[in-house]
Amino acid sequence: MLNQLLHRSPTPSSDLLTSKLYDETTFYKTFLKDLSNCHSEVIIESPFVTNRRLFELLPTLKKLKMRNVKIAIITKDPREHDKDYFRDDATEALANLQRLGIQVIYTDGHHRKLAILDRSLLYEGSLNILSQNNSREIMRRIESVQLAWQMARFVEVDRFL
């Protein structure tokens, strides 16, 4: 009996069976499309933020704000960056977000990379959504209200919002 339990494969969630994987070359096209279709809420956790990457996302974020979509960015405090250049760039980029009315939340030791869109679409992986530049990365896209809410509860986003 114990041997059967040890070798039994768990039944995967059907949501995970229909998830899709993206890398740094394929992620942004799909993400921007999903982002532009948001109706109520965008939560992005990205430890690093750069003006270079934000330049590509700002037009979509502006349109969302004009439609009264709530946007929250959870990131590390720029003062945690090792180099002045990265610290200054992040500070400027985050100030640009705040001027748009986007909520910016600093958390100590932040390193998670994820996005929850309308609590029904989840992206999770290694790609820094707001700063990715030239590294090899992966993101999984999961359409699932259940898994999006599970992640929101797990990372306790509602204590900030």
Summary of the structure (lengths in Angstrom):
residues: 161
radius of gyration: 17.0
end to end distance: 47.3
largest distance: 61.3
contacts: 463
relative contact order: 0.22
helix: 42%
strand: 21%
